[in-house]
């Protein structure tokens, strides 16, 4: 089974410029970006079998990743509207 990466550059290729700019200029975005990346990495490791956890924990991490992605998307849309 192929485990799909969910990094922001793959999820939102149309926001590549905004992602880069916000990571450099917005500490809140940068923190959320880092947290999202860490959460995605952990989910992928669990799905690949590199880490053992309960199904409940995996689902919790997937929900956390989705929440972070929603927050980041909102910030990206705001940044795009300003330009």
Buried (B, 14 or more C-beta within 10 A) or exposed (E): EEEEEBBBEEBBEEBEEBBEBBBEEBEEBEEBBEBBBEBBBBBBEBBEEEEEEEEEEBEEBBEBBEEBBEBBBEBBEEBEEEE
